[in-house]
């Protein structure tokens, strides 16, 4: 069969090829790397990979052949935890953070999430779309080809639907694929502070409408002290599961509340944050195969301890890495900086880091059948790094190493510019 496109002379081709399960333990560092390789693409899918020069049987009169120049190539990077669609920004809180004011105290003063809720409610669909599209272009430039995007800055049905509709429109019109998550339980609105259970019921009432409009695949809850209790989180997630949503949890970010245990109990696809996860919670997540979606940029920005990733890996928990891009605790779209924090801050090896932002991240959003590895039949999503190997991408920190990004076999970013 003839290829539409061939990328050859790849210095290191990191395929992430393997079985259909997320990688755990030593397997996170056992990565297939082909040297002097090529990728053949047909109809937006990987046709085959191989060593040396591509065979004549792949090359037709219309086959486009590009030379990678000995550079490293990996699967398209995947960010399974972002708050992409939101209004406004919160640089006014930066000095408070430097002074050591706890986030929960900022939230109680009407800042934090509640500040962004106000800005998001006031923004039009078009304003939110333009702002989020700009961020998506930035993410694409860092090598991201698939992301997850949450609502959660509405806390009422109208604004939550507006956020999800923006994400849906971007998914339709932008090269980056978006998996959407309903996070109506992101904070307790001021008017429900004295009776948060009433708001929990309102969130549950939103679920059938979100499902009917096909605006979200996942349901998430911010399970944290001062936000939603374990019991409230369980109630929302079980209601969501009964409607067919897959489950995620903002778990044990600040306080060891039992969120990791709950993620395992309800069969969540991922437990996210987990800086304060208990040993028992980690053990339960490992037993149930829940992906630990770790967000080191949030720890870095808030001056908090990093999640115990080495313990998680050693315990058999599959680990993914995310930016947590949001306007408050982690205002960055730079996945490569997050990868470098994963290594420098949490002692992950470069191979483990790339596993965490490709195949394990794909499992964290239920997309491993389509993306996350360079294997025949999967989407032809891959990144050409201006680096000879993946170690260099982690070692040389603080810059963007991306040279080219291919989405569905099509060049969409090249040498500093989007080109879709």
C-alpha positions as CSV (number, residue, x, y, z in Angstrom):
1,X,0.0,0.0,0.0
2,X,1.3,3.4,-0.9
3,X,1.8,6.1,1.7
4,X,0.5,9.6,1.5
5,X,3.4,10.9,3.6
6,X,6.7,9.6,4.9
7,X,8.9,11.1,7.5
8,X,12.4,9.6,7.3
9,X,15.8,9.9,8.8
10,X,14.5,10.1,12.4
11,X,17.3,10.0,14.9
12,X,15.2,8.6,17.7
13,X,11.7,7.4,17.1
14,X,9.9,6.9,20.5
15,X,7.0,4.7,19.6
16,X,5.4,3.9,23.0
17,X,4.2,0.8,21.2
18,X,3.0,-2.0,23.6
19,X,-0.1,-3.6,25.0
20,X,-3.4,-2.0,25.6
21,X,-2.9,-1.2,29.3
22,X,-1.5,1.9,31.0
23,X,2.1,1.5,32.0
24,X,3.1,1.0,35.6
25,X,6.2,0.3,37.6
26,X,9.3,-0.5,35.6
27,X,7.3,-0.5,32.4
28,X,7.0,3.3,32.5
29,X,10.7,3.4,31.8
30,X,10.8,0.6,29.2
31,X,10.2,2.5,26.0
32,X,10.8,1.3,22.4
33,X,13.2,3.7,20.7
34,X,14.1,3.1,17.0
35,X,17.2,4.8,15.7
36,X,17.4,5.8,12.0
37,X,13.7,5.2,11.5
38,X,10.8,6.3,9.4
39,X,7.0,6.8,9.7
40,X,4.7,6.1,6.9
41,X,1.2,7.7,6.9
42,X,-2.0,7.0,4.9
43,X,-5.4,8.7,5.3
44,X,-4.3,10.4,8.5
45,X,-3.3,7.1,10.2
46,X,0.0,5.4,10.9
47,X,0.6,2.9,8.1
48,X,3.9,1.5,9.4
49,X,7.2,2.4,11.1
50,X,10.5,0.9,10.2
51,X,14.3,1.3,10.2
52,X,16.5,2.7,7.5
53,X,15.0,3.9,4.2
54,X,11.3,3.3,3.5
55,X,10.7,0.5,1.0
56,X,9.7,1.1,-2.6
57,X,6.3,-0.5,-2.0
58,X,5.4,2.5,0.2
59,X,6.3,5.2,-2.3
60,X,3.9,6.3,-5.1
61,X,3.9,9.2,-7.5
62,X,2.1,11.4,-5.0
63,X,3.9,10.4,-1.8
64,X,5.3,13.3,0.1
65,X,8.6,12.5,1.7
66,X,10.2,14.8,4.4
67,X,13.5,14.4,6.2
68,X,13.6,14.7,10.0
69,X,17.3,15.5,9.9
70,X,18.2,13.0,12.6
71,X,15.9,14.6,15.2
72,X,13.9,12.9,17.9
73,X,10.2,12.1,17.2
74,X,7.6,11.1,19.7
75,X,3.8,10.6,19.7
76,X,1.8,13.9,20.0
77,X,1.8,15.0,23.6
78,X,-1.4,14.7,25.5
79,X,-2.6,16.9,28.4
80,X,-5.4,15.2,30.3
81,X,-6.2,18.0,32.8
82,X,-6.8,21.6,31.7
83,X,-9.3,24.4,32.5
84,X,-9.0,25.7,29.0
85,X,-12.2,27.8,28.7
86,X,-12.5,30.6,31.1
87,X,-12.8,34.4,31.3
88,X,-10.4,36.9,32.8
89,X,-7.1,36.3,34.7
90,X,-6.0,36.5,38.3
91,X,-2.7,38.2,38.5
92,X,-4.1,40.4,41.2
93,X,-3.8,37.4,43.6
94,X,-0.2,36.8,42.9
95,X,1.1,39.1,45.7
96,X,-1.3,37.3,48.2
97,X,0.3,34.0,47.2
98,X,3.8,35.4,47.7
99,X,2.7,36.6,51.2
100,X,1.6,33.0,52.0
101,X,-2.1,33.5,52.1
102,X,-3.7,30.0,51.7
103,X,-5.7,29.4,48.6
104,X,-8.8,28.4,50.6
105,X,-8.6,31.8,52.4
106,X,-8.5,33.6,49.0
107,X,-11.5,31.5,47.9
108,X,-13.4,32.5,51.1
109,X,-12.8,36.2,50.2
110,X,-14.4,35.8,46.8
111,X,-11.2,35.3,44.9
112,X,-9.8,32.2,43.4
113,X,-12.3,30.1,41.4
114,X,-15.2,32.5,42.4
115,X,-13.4,35.4,40.7
116,X,-13.0,33.5,37.5
117,X,-16.6,32.4,37.7
118,X,-17.7,36.0,37.6
119,X,-15.5,36.8,34.6
120,X,-16.6,33.7,32.8
121,X,-20.3,34.5,33.3
122,X,-19.8,38.0,32.0
123,X,-17.9,36.8,28.9
124,X,-19.7,36.1,25.6
125,X,-19.3,32.8,23.8
126,X,-17.1,34.5,21.2
127,X,-14.9,36.1,23.8
128,X,-14.3,32.7,25.5
129,X,-13.7,31.1,22.1
130,X,-11.0,33.6,21.1
131,X,-9.3,33.4,24.4
132,X,-9.3,29.6,24.5
133,X,-8.2,29.3,20.8
134,X,-5.2,31.4,21.6
135,X,-4.2,29.0,24.4
136,X,-4.8,26.0,22.1
137,X,-2.4,27.5,19.6
138,X,0.2,27.9,22.3
139,X,-0.4,24.3,23.5
140,X,0.0,23.1,19.9
141,X,3.3,24.9,19.7
142,X,4.6,22.9,22.7
143,X,3.7,19.6,21.0
144,X,0.2,18.9,22.3
145,X,-2.2,17.2,19.9
146,X,-4.9,16.1,22.3
147,X,-6.1,17.7,25.6
148,X,-8.9,17.4,28.1
149,X,-10.9,20.6,28.9
150,X,-13.1,21.1,31.9
151,X,-16.0,23.4,32.6
152,X,-16.4,24.6,36.2
153,X,-16.3,28.3,36.0
154,X,-20.0,28.7,35.8
155,X,-21.5,27.0,38.8
156,X,-24.9,27.5,37.1
157,X,-26.4,25.6,34.2
158,X,-26.2,28.4,31.6
159,X,-22.5,29.2,32.1
160,X,-21.5,25.6,32.4
161,X,-23.2,24.8,29.1
162,X,-21.5,27.9,27.5
163,X,-18.1,26.7,28.5
164,X,-18.8,23.2,27.2
165,X,-20.2,24.5,23.9
166,X,-17.0,26.6,23.4
167,X,-14.9,23.5,24.0
168,X,-17.1,21.6,21.5
169,X,-16.7,24.3,18.9
170,X,-12.9,24.3,19.3
171,X,-12.8,20.6,19.0
172,X,-14.6,20.9,15.7
173,X,-12.5,23.8,14.4
174,X,-9.0,23.4,15.8
175,X,-6.4,20.7,15.1
176,X,-6.0,19.8,18.7
177,X,-8.5,17.2,19.8
178,X,-10.5,18.0,23.0
179,X,-12.1,15.6,25.4
180,X,-14.6,17.5,27.5
181,X,-15.3,17.2,31.2
182,X,-18.3,18.6,33.2
183,X,-17.0,20.1,36.5
184,X,-20.1,21.8,37.8
185,X,-18.9,21.0,41.3
186,X,-15.7,23.1,41.1
187,X,-16.6,25.4,44.0
188,X,-19.6,26.2,46.2
189,X,-21.2,29.5,45.2
190,X,-21.4,32.1,47.9
191,X,-25.2,31.9,48.2
192,X,-24.9,28.2,49.1
193,X,-22.0,28.4,51.7
194,X,-24.3,27.6,54.5
195,X,-26.0,24.7,52.7
196,X,-23.7,23.2,50.2
197,X,-25.9,20.0,50.0
198,X,-28.5,22.1,48.1
199,X,-25.9,23.0,45.5
200,X,-24.8,19.4,45.2
201,X,-28.4,18.6,44.2
202,X,-28.4,21.4,41.7
203,X,-25.2,20.0,40.1
204,X,-26.8,16.5,39.9
205,X,-29.8,18.1,38.2
206,X,-27.5,19.6,35.5
207,X,-26.1,16.2,34.6
208,X,-28.9,14.9,32.4
209,X,-28.9,18.1,30.4
210,X,-25.2,17.9,29.8
211,X,-25.5,14.3,28.8
212,X,-28.5,14.9,26.5
213,X,-26.6,17.6,24.6
214,X,-23.5,15.4,24.3
215,X,-21.3,18.1,25.7
216,X,-19.1,16.1,28.1
217,X,-17.7,12.6,28.3
218,X,-16.4,12.9,31.9
219,X,-17.7,14.2,35.2
220,X,-15.3,15.7,37.8
221,X,-15.6,17.0,41.3
222,X,-13.2,19.2,43.4
223,X,-13.1,16.9,46.5
224,X,-11.3,19.0,49.0
225,X,-11.6,20.5,52.5
226,X,-13.8,23.6,52.3
227,X,-15.1,22.6,48.9
228,X,-16.9,19.2,48.5
229,X,-16.7,16.5,51.0
230,X,-16.1,12.8,50.2
231,X,-19.8,12.1,50.8
232,X,-20.9,14.9,48.5
233,X,-18.4,13.9,45.8
234,X,-19.5,10.3,46.0
235,X,-23.1,11.4,45.5
236,X,-22.4,13.5,42.4
237,X,-20.1,10.9,40.8
238,X,-22.5,8.0,41.4
239,X,-25.3,10.0,39.8
240,X,-23.0,10.8,36.9
241,X,-21.9,7.2,36.5
242,X,-25.5,6.1,36.3
243,X,-26.0,8.4,33.4
244,X,-23.0,7.0,31.5
245,X,-20.3,9.6,32.4
246,X,-16.8,8.4,33.0
247,X,-15.4,9.7,36.2
248,X,-12.5,11.9,37.3
249,X,-11.7,13.5,40.7
250,X,-9.7,16.5,41.9
251,X,-8.4,14.4,44.8
252,X,-6.3,15.1,47.9
253,X,-4.7,18.3,46.5
254,X,-4.3,20.1,49.7
255,X,-5.6,17.9,52.5
256,X,-5.6,14.1,52.8
257,X,-9.3,13.8,52.6
258,X,-9.8,10.3,51.1
259,X,-10.1,11.4,47.5
260,X,-7.7,8.8,46.2
261,X,-9.6,6.1,48.0
262,X,-12.9,7.4,46.6
263,X,-11.4,7.4,43.0
264,X,-10.7,3.7,43.4
265,X,-14.0,3.0,45.0
266,X,-16.2,4.5,42.3
267,X,-14.0,3.3,39.4
268,X,-12.7,6.7,38.3
269,X,-10.5,6.8,35.2
270,X,-8.2,9.1,37.0
271,X,-7.5,10.7,40.3
272,X,-5.9,14.2,39.8
273,X,-3.5,16.3,41.9
274,X,-2.9,13.8,44.8
275,X,-0.2,15.8,46.5
276,X,-1.7,14.7,49.9
277,X,-2.8,11.2,48.9
278,X,-2.5,8.6,51.6
279,X,-0.6,5.3,51.3
280,X,-3.9,3.5,51.5
281,X,-5.3,5.6,48.7
282,X,-2.2,4.9,46.5
283,X,-2.6,1.2,47.1
284,X,-6.3,1.3,46.2
285,X,-5.6,3.2,43.0
286,X,-2.9,0.7,42.0
287,X,-5.3,-2.2,42.7
288,X,-8.1,-0.7,40.6
289,X,-5.9,0.7,37.8
290,X,-6.8,4.3,38.4
291,X,-4.4,6.7,36.6
292,X,-2.7,9.2,38.9
293,X,-2.8,12.4,36.9
294,X,-0.1,14.6,38.4
295,X,0.1,18.3,38.1
296,X,3.5,19.5,39.2
297,X,3.1,23.0,37.9
298,X,0.5,23.6,40.5
299,X,2.9,22.5,43.3
300,X,5.6,24.7,41.8
301,X,3.3,27.8,41.5
302,X,1.8,27.4,44.9
303,X,5.0,26.5,46.7
304,X,3.6,23.2,47.8
305,X,5.1,19.7,48.0
306,X,5.1,17.6,44.9
307,X,2.9,14.5,44.7
308,X,4.8,11.3,45.9
309,X,5.3,10.1,42.3
310,X,8.1,7.7,43.0
311,X,6.0,5.9,45.6
312,X,3.1,5.8,43.1
313,X,5.3,4.3,40.4
314,X,6.9,1.8,42.8
315,X,3.4,0.9,44.0
316,X,2.1,0.1,40.5
317,X,0.0,3.2,39.9
318,X,0.0,4.4,36.3
319,X,1.2,8.0,36.2
320,X,0.3,10.8,33.8
321,X,1.4,14.4,33.8
322,X,-0.7,17.5,33.0
323,X,-0.4,21.3,33.0
324,X,-3.6,22.0,35.0
325,X,-3.7,25.1,32.8
326,X,-6.0,27.5,34.7
327,X,-6.1,31.2,35.6
328,X,-5.3,30.8,39.3
329,X,-3.1,28.0,40.6
330,X,-1.3,27.1,37.3
331,X,-1.5,29.7,34.5
332,X,0.7,28.0,32.0
333,X,0.2,26.1,28.7
334,X,3.8,24.9,28.7
335,X,3.7,21.1,28.9
336,X,7.4,20.8,28.3
337,X,8.1,22.8,31.5
338,X,5.7,20.4,33.3
339,X,7.7,17.5,31.9
340,X,10.9,19.1,33.2
341,X,9.3,19.6,36.7
342,X,8.3,15.9,36.6
343,X,12.0,15.0,36.3
344,X,13.7,17.7,38.3
345,X,11.0,18.0,41.0
346,X,9.7,14.4,41.3
347,X,12.8,12.4,40.0
348,X,11.1,10.8,37.0
349,X,13.4,9.6,34.3
350,X,13.0,11.1,30.8
351,X,11.5,7.9,29.6
352,X,9.0,7.9,32.4
353,X,8.1,11.5,31.7
354,X,7.4,10.8,28.0
355,X,5.3,7.8,29.0
356,X,3.3,10.1,31.3
357,X,2.5,12.6,28.6
358,X,1.8,10.1,25.8
359,X,0.3,6.6,26.3
360,X,-0.6,7.0,30.0
361,X,-2.1,10.4,29.4
362,X,-4.1,8.8,26.6
363,X,-5.4,6.2,29.0
364,X,-6.3,9.0,31.5
365,X,-8.9,10.4,29.0
366,X,-9.9,7.1,27.4
367,X,-8.2,7.8,24.1
368,X,-5.4,5.1,24.1
369,X,-7.1,3.3,21.3
370,X,-6.5,6.3,19.0
371,X,-3.5,8.3,20.3
372,X,-0.6,8.1,22.7
373,X,1.7,5.8,20.6
374,X,3.0,5.6,17.1
375,X,1.5,2.3,15.9
376,X,-0.2,1.1,12.8
377,X,-3.8,2.2,12.7
378,X,-3.6,5.0,15.2
379,X,-3.9,8.7,14.4
380,X,-0.7,10.1,12.8
381,X,-0.1,12.5,15.6
382,X,3.6,13.1,16.3
383,X,6.1,15.8,17.3
384,X,9.5,16.4,15.8
385,X,11.8,17.9,18.5
386,X,14.8,20.0,17.6
387,X,16.9,17.7,19.8
388,X,18.8,14.5,19.1
389,X,17.1,12.5,21.8
390,X,14.4,12.7,24.5
391,X,16.9,13.1,27.3
392,X,18.0,16.5,25.8
393,X,14.4,17.7,25.9
394,X,14.3,17.3,29.7
395,X,17.9,18.3,30.3
396,X,17.8,21.6,28.5
397,X,15.0,23.1,30.5
398,X,12.9,26.3,30.1
399,X,12.7,26.5,26.3
400,X,10.4,25.1,23.6
401,X,12.1,22.2,21.8
402,X,9.3,21.7,19.3
403,X,10.3,22.0,15.7
404,X,7.3,20.5,13.9
405,X,3.9,19.0,14.9
406,X,1.9,16.7,12.7
407,X,-1.8,16.1,13.4
408,X,-3.6,13.3,11.5
409,X,-0.5,13.3,9.3
410,X,-0.8,17.0,8.4
411,X,1.8,19.6,9.4
412,X,0.1,22.0,11.7
413,X,3.0,23.7,13.4
414,X,6.5,24.4,12.1
415,X,9.5,26.3,13.4
416,X,7.6,28.7,15.6
417,X,4.4,29.2,13.7
418,X,1.0,27.5,13.5
419,X,0.3,26.5,9.9
420,X,-3.1,24.7,9.9
